[in-house]
Amino acid sequence: MRAAVVERLEGPSAIRVIEHPEPTGEGVRIAVTAAGVTFPDALLTRGRYQLRPEPPFVPGSEVSGVVIDAPDGSGLAAGQRVAAFPGLGGFAERVLVPPHLVFPLPDEVDTEVAAGLPMNLLTVHFALLDRGRLRAGERVLVHGAAGGIGVAAIQLAVARDAEVIAVTSTSEKAEVARTAGAQHVVEAAGFRDAVHELTGGEGVDVVLDPVGGDRVTDSLRCLRRRGRLLVVGFTAGAIPEVKVNRLLLNNLDVVGVGWGAHWLAEPGYPARQWAELLPDLRAGRLLPPIGARYPLEDAAEAVASLEERRAVGKALLVL
């Protein structure tokens, strides 16, 4: 089969499309229609992700496609359309995935678009509803609002009747956030003052931050009493430090969001998340806007677009 392989830990340019052995072993075998491109794929190409496979390896943590065959008792059948979270191996024509990480697609969801769902949507569901305890009527500030995590966060927060303030760095990205449903969009530079003005000085209940870097202090200052800062990732590169005395005045929470660590300890969790999200998926409320579609041969460029923060909306490899 054809696959995009990381041959050296030298960044996206070290990805090459070659003939590669098919995966073997137990699991659900899927003919891949499309693969979602995520920021961890870029980190993997430099050996900077918490998962550090030795090259050569096939990146790609989320896919959609059609089941070729499935183990007895899995509830899945040949010919069924699915999304899946292989963790690795998705940038290939076929992939093998444990049954508990394969999610049947409702008729209303396009197979190709579904490749952008598993990682971002399930991470955001865990972040906002489990770790963040989001309630209807609360205000949510979303950093990196035009990226995959950011768009999914906007859509889910709006679907749960929250008010969203999106933080973006360009007018093009601002439009993506508005299209996703954000009621307000502010520039990354000076976002704290903009939030203060928008909320009449009250602040927000939840900040969802996949960016990290130097934003954390001003994010804490944007929180109202009993607010929650959700730490999702560090696309800016730097891991920030928190002066914990800032948490005392307004009884603030800084909350780690490790979706993978959670379901590894509780393997049935992703399937329960998917079942809870199905009504919104059927209604079209949680479908990612596709910013770019690349052929498999352009996998290196697709991953580079995320590393260099050029991507707007969800990037897909279409097979």
C-alpha positions as CSV (number, residue, x, y, z in Angstrom):
1,M,0.0,0.0,0.0
2,R,1.0,3.6,-0.4
3,A,1.9,5.5,2.8
4,A,3.5,8.7,3.9
5,V,6.5,7.8,6.1
6,V,8.6,9.9,8.4
7,E,12.1,8.7,7.5
8,R,14.1,11.0,9.8
9,L,13.2,13.3,12.8
10,E,14.0,16.4,10.8
11,G,10.5,18.0,10.4
12,P,7.8,17.7,7.8
13,S,10.3,17.7,4.9
14,A,11.4,14.2,6.0
15,I,8.0,12.7,5.1
16,R,8.1,10.6,1.9
17,V,5.4,8.7,0.2
18,I,6.5,5.1,-0.5
19,E,5.2,1.5,-0.9
20,H,4.8,0.3,2.7
21,P,3.8,-3.0,4.3
22,E,0.2,-3.3,5.3
23,P,-0.6,-3.3,9.0
24,T,-1.1,-6.8,10.5
25,G,-2.7,-8.1,13.7
26,E,-6.0,-7.8,15.5
27,G,-8.3,-4.9,14.9
28,V,-10.7,-3.3,12.4
29,R,-9.1,-3.0,9.0
30,I,-10.2,0.2,7.2
31,A,-9.8,1.4,3.7
32,V,-8.9,5.1,4.3
33,T,-10.9,7.7,2.5
34,A,-9.2,10.7,4.2
35,A,-6.9,11.4,7.1
36,G,-7.0,14.5,9.3
37,V,-3.8,16.4,9.7
38,T,-3.1,17.6,13.3
39,F,-0.5,19.6,15.1
40,P,0.9,16.5,16.9
41,D,1.8,15.1,13.4
42,A,4.2,18.1,13.1
43,L,5.6,17.4,16.5
44,L,6.1,13.7,15.7
45,T,8.3,14.6,12.7
46,R,10.7,16.3,15.1
47,G,10.5,13.8,18.0
48,R,8.9,16.4,20.2
49,Y,5.6,14.7,21.0
50,Q,4.9,12.6,24.1
51,L,4.6,9.6,21.8
52,R,8.1,9.2,20.2
53,P,8.2,6.3,17.7
54,E,11.5,5.6,16.0
55,P,11.6,6.3,12.3
56,P,10.6,5.1,9.9
57,F,6.9,5.4,10.9
58,V,3.6,6.4,9.4
59,P,2.0,9.4,11.2
60,G,-1.7,10.2,11.1
61,S,-3.9,10.0,14.2
62,E,-7.4,10.3,12.7
63,V,-9.0,8.9,9.6
64,S,-12.3,8.1,7.9
65,G,-13.1,5.4,5.5
66,V,-14.9,2.0,5.0
67,V,-14.5,-1.1,7.0
68,I,-12.7,-3.9,5.1
69,D,-13.1,-6.5,7.9
70,A,-13.7,-6.4,11.7
71,P,-13.4,-8.9,14.6
72,D,-16.4,-10.9,15.6
73,G,-18.3,-9.1,18.4
74,S,-17.0,-5.6,17.5
75,G,-20.4,-4.5,16.2
76,L,-18.8,-3.4,13.0
77,A,-19.2,-4.9,9.5
78,A,-17.5,-4.8,6.1
79,G,-18.7,-1.9,4.0
80,Q,-19.6,0.2,7.0
81,R,-18.6,3.9,6.9
82,V,-16.6,5.0,10.0
83,A,-14.3,7.5,11.5
84,A,-11.4,6.2,13.6
85,F,-8.5,7.2,15.9
86,P,-5.5,5.0,15.1
87,G,-3.1,7.2,16.9
88,L,-0.5,6.4,14.3
89,G,-0.6,5.0,10.8
90,G,-3.4,7.1,9.3
91,F,-1.4,8.6,6.4
92,A,-1.8,5.4,4.4
93,E,-4.3,3.6,2.1
94,R,-5.2,1.1,4.9
95,V,-5.1,1.2,8.6
96,L,-5.7,-1.2,11.5
97,V,-7.6,0.3,14.5
98,P,-8.8,-1.2,17.9
99,P,-12.6,-1.6,17.8
100,H,-13.1,0.8,20.7
101,L,-11.6,3.6,18.7
102,V,-13.8,3.1,15.6
103,F,-16.9,5.2,15.3
104,P,-19.8,4.4,12.9
105,L,-20.9,7.4,10.8
106,P,-24.5,8.5,10.6
107,D,-25.9,9.0,7.1
108,E,-25.9,12.8,7.6
109,V,-22.1,13.0,7.9
110,D,-19.9,13.0,4.8
111,T,-17.1,10.3,4.9
112,E,-14.4,12.7,3.8
113,V,-15.2,15.4,6.3
114,A,-15.5,12.9,9.1
115,A,-11.7,12.5,9.0
116,G,-11.5,15.8,10.8
117,L,-13.6,14.7,13.8
118,P,-12.0,12.1,16.1
119,M,-9.1,13.9,17.7
120,N,-10.3,17.5,17.8
121,L,-13.9,16.9,18.6
122,L,-13.4,14.2,21.3
123,T,-10.6,16.2,22.9
124,V,-12.8,19.3,23.0
125,H,-15.7,17.4,24.4
126,F,-13.5,16.1,27.2
127,A,-12.1,19.6,27.8
128,L,-15.2,21.6,27.9
129,L,-17.8,19.2,29.3
130,D,-15.8,16.9,31.6
131,R,-12.7,18.9,32.7
132,G,-14.2,22.4,32.2
133,R,-17.7,21.7,33.6
134,L,-19.2,24.0,31.0
135,R,-22.8,25.1,31.7
136,A,-25.4,26.8,29.4
137,G,-25.1,30.6,29.5
138,E,-21.4,30.7,30.5
139,R,-18.8,32.6,28.5
140,V,-15.9,30.8,26.9
141,L,-12.7,32.3,25.5
142,V,-11.1,30.2,22.8
143,H,-7.5,30.7,21.8
144,G,-6.3,29.4,18.4
145,A,-9.9,29.8,17.3
146,A,-9.3,29.1,13.6
147,G,-7.4,25.8,14.1
148,G,-8.9,22.3,14.4
149,I,-9.2,22.4,18.2
150,G,-10.4,26.0,18.2
151,V,-13.2,25.5,15.7
152,A,-14.4,22.3,17.4
153,A,-14.4,24.2,20.7
154,I,-16.5,27.1,19.3
155,Q,-19.0,24.7,17.7
156,L,-19.4,22.6,20.8
157,A,-19.7,25.5,23.2
158,V,-22.3,27.2,21.0
159,A,-24.2,23.9,20.7
160,R,-24.3,23.8,24.5
161,D,-25.7,27.4,24.7
162,A,-22.5,29.1,25.8
163,E,-21.3,32.6,24.6
164,V,-18.0,32.4,22.7
165,I,-15.2,34.9,22.4
166,A,-12.7,33.8,19.8
167,V,-9.0,34.9,19.7
168,T,-7.4,35.0,16.2
169,S,-4.3,36.5,14.6
170,T,-5.6,37.5,11.1
171,S,-8.7,38.7,9.4
172,E,-8.9,35.4,7.5
173,K,-8.8,33.4,10.7
174,A,-11.4,35.7,12.3
175,E,-13.8,34.8,9.5
176,V,-13.3,31.1,10.1
177,A,-14.1,31.6,13.8
178,R,-17.3,33.6,13.0
179,T,-18.4,31.0,10.5
180,A,-17.9,28.4,13.3
181,G,-20.4,30.3,15.4
182,A,-18.3,32.6,17.7
183,Q,-20.4,35.6,18.8
184,H,-17.3,37.8,19.2
185,V,-13.8,37.7,17.7
186,V,-10.8,39.6,19.1
187,E,-7.2,39.9,18.0
188,A,-4.5,38.0,19.8
189,A,-2.6,41.2,20.4
190,G,-4.4,42.9,23.3
191,F,-7.0,40.2,23.8
192,R,-7.2,40.8,27.6
193,D,-8.3,44.4,27.1
194,A,-10.8,43.4,24.4
195,V,-12.3,40.8,26.7
196,H,-12.6,43.2,29.5
197,E,-14.5,45.6,27.3
198,L,-16.8,43.0,25.8
199,T,-17.8,41.6,29.1
200,G,-18.1,44.9,31.0
201,G,-15.2,43.9,33.2
202,E,-16.9,40.7,34.3
203,G,-14.6,38.3,32.4
204,V,-15.2,34.8,31.2
205,D,-16.0,31.5,32.9
206,V,-13.8,29.3,30.8
207,V,-10.6,29.8,28.8
208,L,-9.7,27.0,26.4
209,D,-6.0,27.3,25.4
210,P,-4.3,25.0,22.9
211,V,-1.6,27.7,22.2
212,G,0.3,28.2,25.5
213,G,3.3,30.5,25.3
214,D,3.0,33.9,26.8
215,R,-0.8,34.1,26.9
216,V,-1.4,32.3,30.1
217,T,-1.1,35.3,32.5
218,D,-3.5,37.4,30.6
219,S,-5.8,34.4,30.2
220,L,-6.0,34.1,33.9
221,R,-6.7,37.8,34.2
222,C,-9.7,37.3,31.8
223,L,-11.4,34.8,34.2
224,R,-14.2,35.7,36.5
225,R,-14.7,34.3,39.9
226,R,-14.4,30.4,40.0
227,G,-13.2,30.5,36.3
228,R,-11.4,27.6,34.7
229,L,-8.3,27.7,32.4
230,L,-8.2,24.6,30.3
231,V,-4.6,23.7,29.2
232,V,-5.0,21.7,26.0
233,G,-1.6,22.2,24.2
234,F,1.3,24.4,23.3
235,T,1.2,25.2,19.6
236,A,3.3,28.3,20.3
237,G,6.1,26.1,21.4
238,A,6.8,27.4,24.9
239,I,5.3,25.7,27.9
240,P,4.2,28.5,30.3
241,E,4.6,28.8,34.0
242,V,1.8,29.8,36.3
243,K,2.3,31.9,39.4
244,V,-0.2,30.1,41.6
245,N,-0.8,33.2,43.8
246,R,-2.9,34.4,40.9
247,L,-5.3,31.6,41.5
248,L,-6.2,32.7,45.0
249,L,-8.0,36.0,44.6
250,N,-10.9,34.7,42.4
251,N,-10.6,31.0,43.3
252,L,-9.5,30.0,39.8
253,D,-8.7,26.5,38.4
254,V,-5.9,25.6,36.0
255,V,-7.0,22.3,34.5
256,G,-5.0,19.9,32.5
257,V,-6.7,18.3,29.5
258,G,-5.1,15.0,28.6
259,W,-7.8,13.2,26.5
260,G,-5.5,10.3,25.5
261,A,-4.3,9.7,29.1
262,H,-7.9,9.5,30.2
263,W,-9.2,7.0,27.6
264,L,-6.1,4.8,28.0
265,A,-7.2,4.3,31.6
266,E,-10.8,4.0,30.5
267,P,-11.0,2.4,27.0
268,G,-14.7,2.6,26.7
269,Y,-14.8,6.4,27.1
270,P,-14.4,7.5,23.4
271,A,-17.4,5.4,22.3
272,R,-19.5,7.0,25.0
273,Q,-18.4,10.4,23.9
274,W,-19.3,9.6,20.3
275,A,-22.8,8.4,21.3
276,E,-23.4,11.6,23.2
277,L,-22.3,13.8,20.3
278,L,-24.3,11.9,17.6
279,P,-27.4,14.2,17.8
280,D,-25.2,17.3,17.1
281,L,-23.4,15.5,14.3
282,R,-26.6,14.5,12.6
283,A,-27.8,18.1,12.9
284,G,-24.6,19.3,11.3
285,R,-23.6,21.4,14.3
286,L,-20.1,19.9,14.8
287,L,-18.7,19.4,11.3
288,P,-15.2,20.9,10.8
289,P,-14.8,23.5,8.0
290,I,-12.3,22.1,5.6
291,G,-9.6,24.6,4.9
292,A,-7.4,22.5,2.5
293,R,-7.4,19.1,0.9
294,Y,-4.1,17.5,-0.1
295,P,-3.4,14.4,-2.0
296,L,-1.3,11.8,-0.1
297,E,1.8,12.8,-2.2
298,D,1.6,16.3,-0.6
299,A,1.6,15.0,3.0
300,A,4.8,16.9,3.8
301,E,3.3,20.2,2.8
302,A,0.1,19.5,4.7
303,V,2.0,18.9,7.9
304,A,4.2,21.9,7.3
305,S,1.2,24.1,7.0
306,L,0.3,23.3,10.6
307,E,3.8,23.6,11.9
308,E,4.1,27.0,10.3
309,R,0.6,28.1,11.5
310,R,-0.5,28.8,7.9
311,A,-3.5,26.4,8.1
312,V,-6.9,27.9,8.3
313,G,-9.7,25.4,9.1
314,K,-9.1,21.6,9.0
315,A,-6.5,20.2,6.7
316,L,-7.1,16.7,5.2
317,L,-5.2,14.2,3.2
318,V,-7.6,12.8,0.6
319,L,-6.8,9.3,-0.6
